[in-house]
Amino acid sequence: KMARVLLFAVVLTACSLSARAQDVRSNRVGSCMRDYKDNRHCSYTFVVPPGYQTGSCSGQTSSTAEAEEETDGLKNQVNRLWAVVDALLSRVDSLSGQLSEEKTRSAELKVNLTQKLEEQETRLQTQEQVLSAEIVRSSKLEQNLTRELQDMEERLGVMCSCDEQSSGNNVEPTKPTSPTEQPATAEISPRIPIPPPFATEIVGLDTGFQLRLADGSTPLEGRVEVRNATGQWGSICDDNWDLQDAHVVCRQLGFGAALEVKLAGHFGEGSGNIWLDEVACWGNEKNIGDCPANPWGRSDCSHKEDAGVVCEGEGALRLVAGHVPWEGRLEVRPGDTLDWGAVCNTGWSEANAGVVCRLMGYTSGQNVADISPFGEGTGRIWFGDVTCGNDVSNILSCALTWEPTSCDHSMDVAVKCQADLSVRLTGDQGPSQGRVEISTGNGEWGTICGDGFNDRDAQVVCRQLGYVGGVAVVGGDFGEETGEVWLDTLNCVGDESSVSTCELSGWKTDNCTHKGDTGAICVSPGDGDIRLVEGHVPWEGRLDIRPAESIHWGAVCNRGWSDVNAGVVCRQMGYSGGVAAAFGAGTGKIWLGDVTCSGKENNITSCDFTWQPSNCDRSHDVGVTCRGEVFVRLNGSQDPLEGRVEIRDIQGEWGTICDKGWDGRDAQVVCRQLGYPVGFARMGGAFGEGTGPIWLENLNCSGHEASVADCHISSWGSHDCAHGNDVGVICAGNVSVRLRGGVNSTEGRVEVRPGDGEWGTICDDNWDDRDALVMCRQLGYY
């Protein structure tokens, strides 16, 4: 609003100034009328407003100019005022935009706050419902506890009155009131103890209640019978009996969930008392005695209403009496509270063996016809005539006959499963070495005893872990484990793909301590390291290889070795090529054999090969002679054409040459390799003593060789010299000269290049005409 008022004031001011300017022009100039005359001159009549003095038209020229100047000034002021107005209008627009944005943000904030308040209100309502449900549940629990206390008081009162009657009047009761105090003479109806075909009993944790299933066709189903401690068995009325109650019963008996509820004496009518009625379990109780129910022994039911259940069996499996966990006599336990028992081989097939092995976590399996290594079982024979489909997840889902009467333990089933032993290396030495640990797949890891553990066993362990091989370490060098020692002896040929395919014996025999834990150092060729040993020079010798992640150097067997293979080795070492050779037998391991290279490889481990060949010995070690290369430089002098001779091979460091046998022919070859045509020998450390190794003595060149590497070298690095005997050379000739930077080709800056070296300038110290004359003569002048 203030901006608008200010804008209005500015506009009024501008208008008033414009009007004032117009009045001034009218007052000062007046009305000047022009009249053309025939004599071609004009006369003006100046109309003077009232109160003004008169004068000629020409006399007002200065006043008119002043008026126009003031008018221009006023126009400028008006323009500046309009600029201010424009700026204010822009500011007003900007403020209006900001106000609009603030209104939008306020609206969004209002929406967000409203949404959060609604969400909070929803959460509070949900919490209120949960609390209400808890209150209802607590109230129901309180009612149940109150009812149980009342029932307990009634039972105590009845027991007291019974004691008084028996002590005072010797009157025997006609109906038992407690499951533990019912003499045989007091029974109303005769009780014939008929043991059920399957009776499964378990004692409750807190109440002492025991359960069993009676008269079912399998141990997993039947009429539910219960007793208190050592009292008589009785049934449960099916009033209010549902799956929640059945779940508690099945779980208490050690089975899985309840599959069905059976009512109205489905499994036949029981006898004796009906101990429980109106059972109302929540479904999460551990014991039937924890569920709300009528007082013990109080029921309005008959045995026609006996409750029953059908439980889901767990069907646990195990193999016993085998040398290793994945073989042995097959035993099954239908439920946690039942005994382990055998399986009869009537109708048993290879397909069944595969199924049970897969159910136990193995990949496959087969039958073992001769059970004598495992012995005959004892106790129950749970199944016979078993036929399993490939997709079963529980052996109890197979078609079978329970407790066949035509079987004995000489017909027990035995199987051998295909184990899938897991292997790992533990310790703090890195992923490729450590203590060897194995697991059968149940998650429990154990070690291998070092008795007889060798490189063949380590090779299989490492191959299973993804390496190409390895070496054995015994004696607990990687620390002692604290768990089980699973395996006493591992006997591998060496070409197996996994430990489980080796011959195993002594599973968990307890005749080995962790002080004998085995270890392995696994190796993978990768790029690896190679070297030449026992040669006279660095570019020849017996080939040694050290695979990546290994600490041991080893040889390569010459079976299948060729010049092509030698060329790959030499190029890997930096030389331009090479040929196969022999340099005697070494000691230690033989890492590779049957090497076949195409010639294009950059690394010998990129060729085809056999890892740790078993039919090679060290008399078959390969060697190579590479196309050598010796680098030469001159040191110890300011003149590039002379100095102490220093050499190195392609992989070594710079060193000197002893002057024993040194002559002009050797110096000639050194200078020729450096690009100079002529060389002169110097001896006795003429250019100072060098440092580092002395690589050669008795260098024997004919003088025509292109490089030192082409000369006869008796031994590289073997000498009996000191650096006082370092050799030197003075090279001559073949110094190129040129002129640069002059106006024409006959003048310029002198630049020289020794041999094939770099161009450089000449310092002008002592430079005179005689020097210039020699230089010009070399360039062809004079």
Secondary structure, 3 states (H helix, E strand, C coil): CHHHHHHHHHHHHHHHHHHHHHHHHHHHHCEEEEEECCCCCEEEEEECCCCCCCCCCHHHHHHHHHHHHHHHHHHHHHHHHHHHHHHHHHHHHHHHHHHHHHHHHHHHHHHHHHHHHHHHHHHHHHHHHHHHHHHHHHHHHHHHHHHHHHHHHHHHHHHHHHHHHHHHCCCCCCCCCCCCCCCHHHCCCCCCCCCCCCCCCEECCCCCEEEEEECCCCCCEEEEEEEECCCCCEEEECCCCCHHHHHHHHHHCCCCCEEEEECCCCCCCCCCCEEECCCCCCCCCCCHHHCCCCCCCCCCCCHHHECEEEECCCCEEEEECCCCCCEEEEEEECCCCCCCEEEECCCCCHHHHHHHHHHCCCCCEEECCCCCCCCCCCCCEEEEEEECCCCCCCHHHCEEEECCCCCCHHHECEEEECCCCEEEEECCCCCCEEEEEEECCCCCEEEEECCCCCHHHHHHHHHHCCCCEEEEECCCCCCCCCCEEEEEEEECCCCCCCHHHCEEEEECCCCCCHHHECEEEEEEEEEEEEEEECCCCCCEEEEEEEEECCCCCEEEECCCCCHHHHHHHHHHCCCCCEEEECCCCCCCEEEEEEEECCCCCCCHHHCEEEECCCCCCHHHECEEEECCCCEEEEECCCCCCEEEEEEECCCCCCEEEECCCCCHHHHHHHHHHHCCCEEEEECCCCCCCCCCCEEECCCECCCCCCCHHHCECCCCCCCCCCHHHECEEEEECCEEEEEEECCCCCCEEEEEEECCCCCEECCCCCCCHHHHHHHHHHCCCC
